[in-house]
Amino acid sequence: MKILVADDLPENRILLEKLLTRMQHRVILAANGQEAVDQFAATDPDLILMDIIMPTLDGIQAIKAIRALNSSKWTPIFVISALTETEDVVAGLEAGADDYLPKPFNQAILQAKLNSVQRFLDMQRVIAADTAQLKMYHDRNETEQLFLQSIFARLIRQNDLKDDYLQFWLKPANRFSGDLICARRVSQQQIYFMLADSTGHGLAAAIPTVIVNQAFQAMTRKGLAIPVIVREINRLLFTQIPPDRFVALAIGMIDSTRKSIELWNGGLPSALVLDSAGTAMHSFKSRHTFAGILADEEFDDRCELWQWESACELFVYSDGLTDAQDPDHACFGQGGLLETLAATPAGQRIDAVKAALERHLAIREAHDDISCMAIRCV
């Protein structure tokens, strides 16, 4: 070890230097407290043996000054004191010392204390190495996560969500969202829409949404029918993701010429059709199992078709919205959602739901992805 000895008596410094050198330690000497502080800053010793009564700067002041330097590692400090100097020992320990070394020096006691310090230093080095390795792993993982996030952002960026009749909100619980909102207007009268909620959270939940998004984008671009699209999404999920992974899905088309909403709902909460007063005039209940569960020959692609007589708004959401809990673990719930929708005119309901839910969550973070979409039907 590298040991700093601070003592104003030359005979004490010489004695300790001989004892410590014989034990194969490197010794640095200081004749007063100020020299001890300067040597500590210059040499970064493994251990300090500090006398109390010294000129220029006494041992107590030197210990306080060393502890105030905020070194990156903890350096043990032993007070050098006669057995009768109890007050000096106590003052040194209170100032920041870790132990004391009694005078006259006993070689066996000195060796035992140095062995104890060596064990501490070995442990400190192991902890420092582990900390450095964890930081390296964290930094590498962070870099990879940011890289993956940029890829996902590019893959999902194709969504055409800029529409005068459509509003949405998506709040991921993690860096990667397992919820997905897509829309594509193919004419002034027709708009495809989809809200997906993949099982789990984070990256594992986000991967299936890429498959769903790619299928939706490619097939709506061709103007294919909803049953064809949802069947293909189910086939891709069934064949490409593990059996314990699946996606709750609501996908459909609004046709203002026919004044109709065609919708397939597998596993999501009921999609609501709201009148001008915010009252639910129709609901598209989940009539199918999740996408990705059934093989193609077992899958049911039948959609529900509903027609409106007066202007209305379709509201689709994931269960992360109603399951969100406040600090007292009370859920926002269906009641909170319906109350908010009823109090807000069409075209403003997404913002109202967002504000109401954020008030409900208060300081609590959401533990599930939250998504909702509203499309006005005129």
C-alpha positions as a Markdown table, in Angstrom:
| # | Residue | x | y | z |
|---|---|---|---|---|
| 1 | Met | 0.0 | 0.0 | 0.0 |
| 2 | Lys | 0.9 | 3.6 | -0.4 |
| 3 | Ile | 0.8 | 5.1 | 3.2 |
| 4 | Leu | 1.0 | 8.8 | 4.1 |
| 5 | Val | 2.5 | 9.4 | 7.6 |
| 6 | Ala | 1.9 | 12.8 | 9.1 |
| 7 | Asp | 3.8 | 13.5 | 12.4 |
| 8 | Asp | 5.8 | 16.5 | 13.5 |
| 9 | Leu | 8.3 | 14.4 | 15.5 |
| 10 | Pro | 11.1 | 13.2 | 13.2 |
| 11 | Glu | 11.7 | 10.1 | 15.4 |
| 12 | Asn | 8.1 | 9.0 | 15.0 |
| 13 | Arg | 8.3 | 9.5 | 11.2 |
| 14 | Ile | 11.5 | 7.5 | 11.0 |
| 15 | Leu | 10.2 | 4.7 | 13.2 |
| 16 | Leu | 6.9 | 4.4 | 11.2 |
| 17 | Glu | 8.8 | 4.6 | 7.9 |
| 18 | Lys | 11.1 | 1.7 | 8.9 |
| 19 | Leu | 8.2 | -0.5 | 10.2 |
| 20 | Leu | 6.1 | 0.1 | 7.1 |
| 21 | Thr | 8.9 | -0.3 | 4.7 |
| 22 | Arg | 9.8 | -3.6 | 6.3 |
| 23 | Met | 6.2 | -4.6 | 5.7 |
| 24 | Gln | 6.7 | -3.8 | 1.9 |
| 25 | His | 4.7 | -0.6 | 2.0 |
| 26 | Arg | 5.6 | 2.6 | 0.2 |
| 27 | Val | 5.8 | 5.5 | 2.7 |
| 28 | Ile | 5.2 | 9.3 | 2.1 |
| 29 | Leu | 6.1 | 11.6 | 4.9 |
| 30 | Ala | 4.6 | 14.9 | 6.1 |
| 31 | Ala | 5.8 | 17.0 | 9.0 |
| 32 | Asn | 2.6 | 19.0 | 9.6 |
| 33 | Gly | -1.1 | 19.0 | 8.8 |
| 34 | Gln | -0.7 | 21.3 | 5.8 |
| 35 | Glu | 2.0 | 19.1 | 4.3 |
| 36 | Ala | -0.4 | 16.1 | 4.8 |
| 37 | Val | -3.2 | 17.8 | 2.9 |
| 38 | Asp | -0.8 | 18.7 | 0.1 |
| 39 | Gln | 0.7 | 15.3 | -0.1 |
| 40 | Phe | -2.7 | 13.7 | -0.1 |
| 41 | Ala | -3.8 | 15.8 | -3.1 |
| 42 | Ala | -0.5 | 15.1 | -4.9 |
| 43 | Thr | 0.0 | 11.3 | -4.2 |
| 44 | Asp | -3.5 | 9.8 | -3.6 |
| 45 | Pro | -2.4 | 7.4 | -0.8 |
| 46 | Asp | -4.2 | 4.3 | 0.2 |
| 47 | Leu | -4.0 | 5.0 | 4.0 |
| 48 | Ile | -3.2 | 8.0 | 6.2 |
| 49 | Leu | -1.6 | 7.9 | 9.6 |
| 50 | Met | -2.3 | 11.3 | 11.2 |
| 51 | Asp | -0.9 | 12.8 | 14.4 |
| 52 | Ile | -3.1 | 15.3 | 16.1 |
| 53 | Ile | -0.8 | 17.8 | 17.7 |
| 54 | Met | 1.2 | 19.4 | 14.8 |
| 55 | Pro | 2.2 | 22.9 | 13.8 |
| 56 | Thr | 0.8 | 25.0 | 10.9 |
| 57 | Leu | -2.3 | 22.8 | 10.6 |
| 58 | Asp | -3.2 | 20.3 | 13.3 |
| 59 | Gly | -4.4 | 16.8 | 12.7 |
| 60 | Ile | -8.1 | 17.6 | 13.3 |
| 61 | Gln | -8.0 | 20.4 | 10.7 |
| 62 | Ala | -6.0 | 18.3 | 8.3 |
| 63 | Ile | -8.6 | 15.5 | 8.5 |
| 64 | Lys | -11.4 | 17.9 | 7.9 |
| 65 | Ala | -9.6 | 19.5 | 4.9 |
| 66 | Ile | -8.9 | 16.0 | 3.4 |
| 67 | Arg | -12.5 | 14.9 | 3.8 |
| 68 | Ala | -13.6 | 18.1 | 2.2 |
| 69 | Leu | -11.6 | 17.4 | -1.0 |
| 70 | Asn | -14.3 | 14.9 | -2.1 |
| 71 | Ser | -11.9 | 12.3 | -3.5 |
| 72 | Ser | -13.3 | 9.7 | -5.9 |
| 73 | Lys | -12.4 | 7.0 | -3.5 |
| 74 | Trp | -12.6 | 6.6 | 0.3 |
| 75 | Thr | -9.1 | 6.8 | 2.0 |
| 76 | Pro | -9.0 | 5.4 | 5.5 |
| 77 | Ile | -7.4 | 7.7 | 8.1 |
| 78 | Phe | -5.9 | 6.5 | 11.4 |
| 79 | Val | -5.3 | 8.9 | 14.2 |
| 80 | Ile | -1.9 | 8.4 | 15.8 |
| 81 | Ser | -2.4 | 8.9 | 19.6 |
| 82 | Ala | -1.1 | 7.8 | 22.9 |
| 83 | Leu | -3.5 | 5.6 | 24.9 |
| 84 | Thr | -3.9 | 8.4 | 27.4 |
| 85 | Glu | -5.0 | 10.9 | 24.8 |
| 86 | Thr | -8.6 | 9.8 | 24.6 |
| 87 | Glu | -10.0 | 13.3 | 23.8 |
| 88 | Asp | -7.7 | 13.5 | 20.7 |
| 89 | Val | -8.8 | 10.1 | 19.4 |
| 90 | Val | -12.5 | 11.1 | 19.9 |
| 91 | Ala | -12.0 | 14.5 | 18.2 |
| 92 | Gly | -10.1 | 12.8 | 15.3 |
| 93 | Leu | -12.9 | 10.2 | 14.8 |
| 94 | Glu | -15.5 | 12.9 | 14.9 |
| 95 | Ala | -13.6 | 14.9 | 12.3 |
| 96 | Gly | -13.6 | 12.0 | 9.8 |
| 97 | Ala | -11.0 | 9.5 | 10.9 |
| 98 | Asp | -11.8 | 5.8 | 10.7 |
| 99 | Asp | -9.6 | 4.3 | 13.5 |
| 100 | Tyr | -6.6 | 5.1 | 15.7 |
| 101 | Leu | -3.1 | 3.7 | 16.1 |
| 102 | Pro | -1.9 | 3.8 | 19.7 |
| 103 | Lys | 1.6 | 4.9 | 20.8 |
| 104 | Pro | 4.0 | 3.4 | 21.4 |
| 105 | Phe | 3.7 | 1.5 | 18.1 |
| 106 | Asn | 3.1 | -2.2 | 18.4 |
| 107 | Gln | 4.2 | -4.1 | 15.3 |
| 108 | Ala | 1.6 | -6.9 | 15.7 |
| 109 | Ile | -1.3 | -4.4 | 16.1 |
| 110 | Leu | 0.0 | -2.3 | 13.3 |
| 111 | Gln | 0.2 | -5.3 | 11.0 |
| 112 | Ala | -3.3 | -6.4 | 11.9 |
| 113 | Lys | -4.8 | -3.0 | 11.2 |
| 114 | Leu | -2.9 | -2.8 | 7.9 |
| 115 | Asn | -4.3 | -6.2 | 6.9 |
| 116 | Ser | -7.8 | -4.9 | 7.7 |
| 117 | Val | -7.2 | -1.8 | 5.5 |
| 118 | Gln | -5.9 | -4.0 | 2.7 |
| 119 | Arg | -9.1 | -6.1 | 2.8 |
| 120 | Phe | -11.1 | -2.9 | 2.6 |
| 121 | Leu | -9.1 | -1.6 | -0.3 |
| 122 | Asp | -9.4 | -4.9 | -2.2 |
| 123 | Met | -13.2 | -4.8 | -1.7 |
| 124 | Gln | -13.2 | -1.2 | -2.8 |
| 125 | Arg | -11.3 | -2.0 | -6.0 |
| 126 | Val | -13.7 | -4.9 | -6.8 |
| 127 | Ile | -16.7 | -2.5 | -6.2 |
| 128 | Ala | -15.1 | 0.1 | -8.4 |
| 129 | Ala | -14.4 | -2.4 | -11.2 |
| 130 | Asp | -18.0 | -3.7 | -11.0 |
| 131 | Thr | -19.3 | -0.1 | -11.0 |
| 132 | Ala | -17.2 | 0.7 | -14.1 |
| 133 | Gln | -18.4 | -2.5 | -15.8 |
| 134 | Leu | -22.0 | -1.7 | -15.0 |
| 135 | Lys | -21.6 | 1.9 | -16.3 |
| 136 | Met | -20.1 | 0.5 | -19.5 |
| 137 | Tyr | -23.0 | -1.9 | -19.9 |
| 138 | His | -25.5 | 0.9 | -19.2 |
| 139 | Asp | -23.8 | 3.2 | -21.7 |
| 140 | Arg | -23.7 | 0.5 | -24.4 |
| 141 | Asn | -27.3 | -0.5 | -23.6 |
| 142 | Glu | -28.4 | 3.2 | -23.8 |
| 143 | Thr | -26.7 | 3.5 | -27.2 |
| 144 | Glu | -28.4 | 0.4 | -28.5 |
| 145 | Gln | -31.8 | 1.5 | -27.1 |
| 146 | Leu | -31.4 | 4.9 | -28.8 |
| 147 | Phe | -30.5 | 3.2 | -32.1 |
| 148 | Leu | -33.5 | 0.9 | -31.9 |
| 149 | Gln | -35.7 | 3.8 | -31.0 |
| 150 | Ser | -34.6 | 5.7 | -34.1 |
| 151 | Ile | -35.3 | 2.6 | -36.3 |
| 152 | Phe | -38.8 | 2.2 | -34.7 |
| 153 | Ala | -39.5 | 5.8 | -35.2 |
| 154 | Arg | -38.7 | 5.5 | -38.9 |
| 155 | Leu | -40.8 | 2.3 | -39.3 |
| 156 | Ile | -43.8 | 3.9 | -37.6 |
| 157 | Arg | -43.4 | 7.3 | -39.2 |
| 158 | Gln | -45.4 | 6.2 | -42.3 |
| 159 | Asn | -48.6 | 6.7 | -40.4 |
| 160 | Asp | -50.8 | 9.3 | -42.0 |
| 161 | Leu | -52.3 | 10.9 | -38.9 |
| 162 | Lys | -52.7 | 14.4 | -40.1 |
| 163 | Asp | -56.4 | 14.7 | -40.8 |
| 164 | Asp | -58.8 | 17.4 | -40.0 |
| 165 | Tyr | -61.3 | 14.9 | -38.6 |
| 166 | Leu | -59.0 | 12.8 | -36.5 |
| 167 | Gln | -57.3 | 13.4 | -33.2 |
| 168 | Phe | -55.2 | 11.0 | -31.1 |
| 169 | Trp | -53.1 | 10.6 | -28.0 |
| 170 | Leu | -50.4 | 8.0 | -27.3 |
| 171 | Lys | -48.5 | 7.9 | -24.0 |
| 172 | Pro | -46.0 | 5.1 | -23.8 |
| 173 | Ala | -45.2 | 3.7 | -20.3 |
| 174 | Asn | -41.7 | 2.8 | -21.6 |
| 175 | Arg | -39.3 | 4.1 | -24.2 |
| 176 | Phe | -40.9 | 1.7 | -26.7 |
| 177 | Ser | -44.7 | 1.7 | -27.0 |
| 178 | Gly | -46.7 | -1.5 | -27.3 |
| 179 | Asp | -49.7 | 0.6 | -28.5 |
| 180 | Leu | -50.0 | 1.8 | -32.1 |
| 181 | Ile | -52.3 | 4.2 | -33.8 |
| 182 | Cys | -52.6 | 4.2 | -37.6 |
| 183 | Ala | -54.8 | 6.0 | -40.2 |
| 184 | Arg | -54.9 | 6.4 | -43.9 |
| 185 | Arg | -57.4 | 8.6 | -45.8 |
| 186 | Val | -57.9 | 7.1 | -49.3 |
| 187 | Ser | -60.4 | 9.6 | -50.4 |
| 188 | Gln | -62.4 | 12.6 | -49.1 |
| 189 | Gln | -65.1 | 10.1 | -48.1 |
| 190 | Gln | -63.1 | 7.1 | -46.8 |
| 191 | Ile | -60.5 | 6.7 | -44.1 |
| 192 | Tyr | -58.9 | 3.6 | -42.7 |
| 193 | Phe | -58.1 | 3.5 | -39.0 |
| 194 | Met | -56.5 | 1.1 | -36.5 |
| 195 | Leu | -55.6 | 1.0 | -32.9 |
| 196 | Ala | -53.4 | -1.9 | -31.6 |
| 197 | Asp | -52.3 | -2.9 | -28.1 |
| 198 | Ser | -49.6 | -5.5 | -28.0 |
| 199 | Thr | -49.1 | -7.7 | -24.9 |
| 200 | Gly | -46.4 | -6.6 | -22.5 |
| 201 | His | -44.3 | -3.5 | -22.3 |
| 202 | Gly | -41.2 | -2.0 | -23.8 |
| 203 | Leu | -39.3 | -3.4 | -26.7 |
| 204 | Ala | -40.9 | -6.9 | -26.6 |
| 205 | Ala | -44.3 | -5.3 | -26.9 |
| 206 | Ala | -43.2 | -2.8 | -29.6 |
| 207 | Ile | -41.9 | -5.5 | -32.1 |
| 208 | Pro | -45.3 | -6.9 | -33.0 |
| 209 | Thr | -46.6 | -3.4 | -33.7 |
| 210 | Val | -44.0 | -3.0 | -36.5 |
| 211 | Ile | -45.5 | -6.1 | -38.2 |
| 212 | Val | -49.0 | -4.7 | -37.7 |
| 213 | Asn | -48.0 | -1.3 | -39.0 |
| 214 | Gln | -46.3 | -2.6 | -42.1 |
| 215 | Ala | -49.3 | -4.7 | -43.0 |
| 216 | Phe | -51.7 | -1.9 | -42.4 |
| 217 | Gln | -49.7 | 0.6 | -44.5 |
| 218 | Ala | -49.1 | -1.8 | -47.4 |
| 219 | Met | -52.7 | -3.1 | -47.6 |
| 220 | Thr | -54.6 | 0.2 | -47.1 |
| 221 | Arg | -52.4 | 1.7 | -49.8 |
| 222 | Lys | -53.9 | -0.9 | -52.2 |
| 223 | Gly | -57.4 | -0.2 | -50.9 |
| 224 | Leu | -58.1 | -3.7 | -49.7 |
| 225 | Ala | -61.1 | -4.7 | -47.6 |
| 226 | Ile | -61.0 | -4.7 | -43.8 |
| 227 | Pro | -61.6 | -8.5 | -43.5 |
| 228 | Val | -58.6 | -9.1 | -45.9 |
| 229 | Ile | -56.4 | -6.7 | -44.0 |
| 230 | Val | -57.2 | -8.1 | -40.5 |
| 231 | Arg | -56.8 | -11.7 | -41.7 |
| 232 | Glu | -53.4 | -10.9 | -43.1 |
| 233 | Ile | -52.3 | -9.2 | -39.9 |
| 234 | Asn | -53.4 | -12.2 | -37.9 |
| 235 | Arg | -51.5 | -14.6 | -40.2 |
| 236 | Leu | -48.3 | -12.5 | -39.9 |
| 237 | Leu | -48.5 | -12.3 | -36.1 |
| 238 | Phe | -49.4 | -16.0 | -35.8 |
| 239 | Thr | -46.5 | -17.1 | -37.9 |
| 240 | Gln | -43.8 | -14.5 | -36.9 |
| 241 | Ile | -44.1 | -13.9 | -33.1 |
| 242 | Pro | -44.0 | -16.3 | -30.1 |
| 243 | Pro | -47.2 | -18.1 | -29.1 |
| 244 | Asp | -47.4 | -16.1 | -25.8 |
| 245 | Arg | -47.5 | -12.8 | -27.7 |
| 246 | Phe | -50.6 | -11.3 | -29.3 |
| 247 | Val | -52.2 | -8.0 | -30.2 |
| 248 | Ala | -55.5 | -6.5 | -29.2 |
| 249 | Leu | -56.8 | -4.8 | -32.3 |
| 250 | Ala | -59.5 | -2.5 | -33.6 |
| 251 | Ile | -59.4 | -1.9 | -37.3 |
| 252 | Gly | -61.9 | -0.4 | -39.7 |
| 253 | Met | -63.1 | 2.1 | -42.2 |
| 254 | Ile | -65.3 | 5.1 | -42.1 |
| 255 | Asp | -67.2 | 5.9 | -45.3 |
| 256 | Ser | -69.0 | 9.2 | -45.2 |
| 257 | Thr | -70.8 | 8.6 | -48.5 |
| 258 | Arg | -72.5 | 5.5 | -47.1 |
| 259 | Lys | -72.5 | 7.1 | -43.6 |
| 260 | Ser | -71.1 | 3.8 | -42.3 |
| 261 | Ile | -68.4 | 2.6 | -39.9 |
| 262 | Glu | -67.1 | -0.9 | -40.5 |
| 263 | Leu | -65.0 | -2.2 | -37.6 |
| 264 | Trp | -63.3 | -5.4 | -36.5 |
| 265 | Asn | -62.6 | -5.5 | -32.7 |
| 266 | Gly | -60.5 | -8.3 | -31.2 |
| 267 | Gly | -59.6 | -7.8 | -27.5 |
| 268 | Leu | -59.9 | -4.0 | -27.2 |
| 269 | Pro | -62.5 | -2.2 | -25.0 |
| 270 | Ser | -65.7 | -1.3 | -26.8 |
| 271 | Ala | -65.2 | 1.4 | -29.4 |
| 272 | Leu | -67.8 | 4.1 | -28.8 |
| 273 | Val | -69.9 | 6.2 | -31.2 |
| 274 | Leu | -70.7 | 9.5 | -29.5 |
| 275 | Asp | -73.5 | 11.9 | -30.4 |
| 276 | Ser | -73.1 | 15.7 | -30.3 |
| 277 | Ala | -73.8 | 15.6 | -26.5 |
| 278 | Gly | -71.1 | 13.0 | -25.9 |
| 279 | Thr | -73.5 | 10.2 | -25.2 |
| 280 | Ala | -72.7 | 6.8 | -26.5 |
| 281 | Met | -75.2 | 6.0 | -29.2 |
| 282 | His | -73.5 | 2.7 | -30.3 |
| 283 | Ser | -70.6 | 0.6 | -29.2 |
| 284 | Phe | -68.5 | -1.8 | -31.2 |
| 285 | Lys | -67.8 | -4.6 | -28.7 |
| 286 | Ser | -65.0 | -7.0 | -28.9 |
| 287 | Arg | -66.4 | -10.0 | -30.7 |
| 288 | His | -63.2 | -11.7 | -31.5 |
| 289 | Thr | -60.1 | -13.0 | -29.8 |
| 290 | Phe | -56.7 | -11.2 | -30.1 |
| 291 | Ala | -54.9 | -11.1 | -33.4 |
| 292 | Gly | -52.1 | -13.6 | -33.5 |
| 293 | Ile | -53.8 | -16.3 | -31.4 |
| 294 | Leu | -55.6 | -18.4 | -34.0 |
| 295 | Ala | -54.4 | -20.1 | -37.2 |
| 296 | Asp | -55.7 | -18.8 | -40.5 |
| 297 | Glu | -58.3 | -21.6 | -40.8 |
| 298 | Glu | -59.8 | -20.8 | -37.4 |
| 299 | Phe | -59.7 | -17.0 | -37.7 |
| 300 | Asp | -63.0 | -15.0 | -38.0 |
| 301 | Asp | -62.6 | -11.9 | -40.1 |
| 302 | Arg | -66.2 | -10.8 | -40.0 |
| 303 | Cys | -66.7 | -7.1 | -39.2 |
| 304 | Glu | -69.5 | -5.1 | -37.7 |
| 305 | Leu | -71.1 | -2.5 | -39.9 |
| 306 | Trp | -73.1 | 0.4 | -38.4 |
| 307 | Gln | -74.6 | 3.5 | -40.1 |
| 308 | Trp | -75.2 | 6.9 | -38.6 |
| 309 | Glu | -78.1 | 9.2 | -39.3 |
| 310 | Ser | -76.6 | 12.4 | -37.8 |
| 311 | Ala | -73.1 | 13.6 | -37.2 |
| 312 | Cys | -71.2 | 11.6 | -34.6 |
| 313 | Glu | -67.7 | 10.8 | -33.4 |
| 314 | Leu | -66.0 | 7.4 | -33.1 |
| 315 | Phe | -63.8 | 7.0 | -30.0 |
| 316 | Val | -61.4 | 4.0 | -29.8 |
| 317 | Tyr | -59.0 | 3.4 | -26.9 |
| 318 | Ser | -56.8 | 0.8 | -25.2 |
| 319 | Asp | -57.4 | -0.5 | -21.7 |
| 320 | Gly | -54.3 | 1.4 | -20.4 |
| 321 | Leu | -56.6 | 4.5 | -20.4 |
| 322 | Thr | -59.2 | 3.2 | -18.0 |
| 323 | Asp | -56.8 | 1.1 | -16.0 |
| 324 | Ala | -54.5 | 4.1 | -15.2 |
| 325 | Gln | -54.3 | 4.5 | -11.4 |
| 326 | Asp | -54.1 | 7.6 | -9.2 |
| 327 | Pro | -51.7 | 7.7 | -6.2 |
| 328 | Asp | -54.4 | 5.9 | -4.1 |
| 329 | His | -54.5 | 3.1 | -6.7 |
| 330 | Ala | -58.0 | 4.1 | -7.9 |
| 331 | Cys | -58.5 | 3.4 | -11.6 |
| 332 | Phe | -59.6 | 6.2 | -14.0 |
| 333 | Gly | -62.3 | 3.7 | -15.1 |
| 334 | Gln | -65.1 | 3.6 | -17.6 |
| 335 | Gly | -67.0 | 6.1 | -15.4 |
| 336 | Gly | -64.2 | 8.7 | -15.6 |
| 337 | Leu | -63.9 | 8.3 | -19.3 |
| 338 | Leu | -67.6 | 8.6 | -20.1 |
| 339 | Glu | -67.9 | 11.6 | -17.8 |
| 340 | Thr | -65.1 | 13.4 | -19.6 |
| 341 | Leu | -66.5 | 12.5 | -23.0 |
| 342 | Ala | -70.0 | 13.7 | -22.1 |
| 343 | Ala | -68.6 | 17.1 | -20.9 |
| 344 | Thr | -66.7 | 17.8 | -24.1 |
| 345 | Pro | -67.8 | 18.7 | -27.7 |
| 346 | Ala | -66.6 | 16.6 | -30.7 |
| 347 | Gly | -63.1 | 17.5 | -31.9 |
| 348 | Gln | -61.9 | 18.4 | -28.4 |
| 349 | Arg | -62.4 | 15.1 | -26.6 |
| 350 | Ile | -58.9 | 13.7 | -27.0 |
| 351 | Asp | -57.4 | 16.9 | -25.3 |
| 352 | Ala | -60.1 | 16.6 | -22.6 |
| 353 | Val | -59.3 | 13.0 | -21.9 |
| 354 | Lys | -55.6 | 13.7 | -21.8 |
| 355 | Ala | -56.1 | 16.5 | -19.3 |
| 356 | Ala | -58.5 | 14.5 | -17.2 |
| 357 | Leu | -56.2 | 11.5 | -17.1 |
| 358 | Glu | -53.1 | 13.6 | -16.2 |
| 359 | Arg | -55.0 | 15.1 | -13.3 |
| 360 | His | -56.0 | 11.6 | -12.3 |
| 361 | Leu | -52.5 | 10.3 | -12.4 |
| 362 | Ala | -51.1 | 13.3 | -10.5 |
| 363 | Ile | -47.5 | 12.4 | -9.6 |
| 364 | Arg | -47.9 | 8.7 | -10.4 |
| 365 | Glu | -46.5 | 7.3 | -13.6 |
| 366 | Ala | -48.7 | 5.1 | -15.9 |
| 367 | His | -47.8 | 1.5 | -15.8 |
| 368 | Asp | -49.3 | 0.6 | -19.2 |
| 369 | Asp | -49.2 | 2.3 | -22.6 |
| 370 | Ile | -52.2 | 4.7 | -23.1 |
| 371 | Ser | -53.7 | 5.4 | -26.4 |
| 372 | Cys | -56.9 | 6.8 | -27.8 |
| 373 | Met | -58.3 | 8.1 | -31.1 |
| 374 | Ala | -61.3 | 10.1 | -32.1 |
| 375 | Ile | -62.6 | 10.4 | -35.7 |
| 376 | Arg | -65.5 | 12.7 | -36.5 |
| 377 | Cys | -68.2 | 11.2 | -38.8 |
| 378 | Val | -70.1 | 13.7 | -40.9 |
